[in-house]
Amino acid sequence: MKELEEIFLKAKKDLEETKIFQDLSTFYVNYLGKTGKVTELMKKVKDLPNEEKRTFGQTVNKIKQDLQSLMEEREKEFAKQKILNKINKTKDLDLTVPSSCPHGSLHPISIIQNEVIDIFLSMGFTVEDGNEIETEYNNFEAVNVPKNHPARDMQDTFYLDNGQVLKTHTSAAQNRIMRKYGAPLKAIFPGRCFRNEELDASHENTFFQIEGMMIDKDVSVANLIYFMKEMLTHVFKKEINVRLRPGFFPFVEPGFELDISCPYCDGKGCRVCKHGGWIELCPCGMIHPNVLRMGGIDPDKCQGFAFGLGFSRLAMMTYDITEIRLLNSGNIKALSQAGIK
Ligand code: PHE
């Protein structure tokens, strides 16, 4: 027992004398490591007569634990000292100098997407995720665009070697969502879309849409108009009028182009609306019975509306961005404008 006490006192002293972090590993090897003094003592316990085993064992154990926690404390002291040294070295540190590092901001597309999602969530819609790589079936056939249909031409896209496509529109998720939930359903699904486009200031090969779909008994165009107006009023923070013009899309019947009264001049005519007072915003319509059927929903029992809002366009309008290609450019100067507004 005397030997134990001596070892403990010596260990404590050694620990106090450690000067740098690295000295702690020498200490550990000397006392607590595989062949350390304390470990060697532990090994001796089994050779002792039974009556000594207990007290001796307990004491060694206690010494081991004490040394371990003393070592941890010392470790903390070294870490603290390291920070203090660093601070002392930077004598001229002035915490009141304004940071020269610019603040980040959300991408205009993310801002608009979050806004639209929030509004639809508050109206009871769920938000779904769509794939960027889709089967040809989901992208075309399931939305009533069979092979060789001329409508495929307008949405020429990038085909992968395995026959799948980069989705040309968020409508590609319609079938999967109908099969997942059945009717009734209210869902929106934002996503990145791709088309083989001639690029110019308002056409990009990669752009963003947000699709909305509501299916239930007795859903009509009136519901469609209501939800679109609600959403637009929230996005533009003022009452927005809408009008529907006939538009053809194989997956809706009847199909429409939804125009909004120009939010900049309130319909009086300005540069943004090309002096017409209206801006074409979003194709939509009542979901075609074939599409419902392919989604496993009986068109005699339920109807639905769908819309495909291109929100690259919405972001450009909201933040006065005149060139669609800026949205994918990573040009901080242009894109951070949105965050400032
Ligand atoms: N998917 C169509 C497009 O991208 C838009 C659309 C969606 C039209 C839903 C009608 C209904 O062109």
Boltz pocket constraint, residues with backbone or C-beta under 6 A from the ligand:
constraints:
  - pocket:
      binder: B
      contacts: [[A, 168], [A, 169], [A, 170], [A, 171], [A, 211], [A, 212], [A, 249], [A, 252], [A, 255], [A, 256], [A, 283], [A, 284], [A, 285], [A, 306], [A, 307], [A, 308], [A, 309]]
      max_distance: 6.0
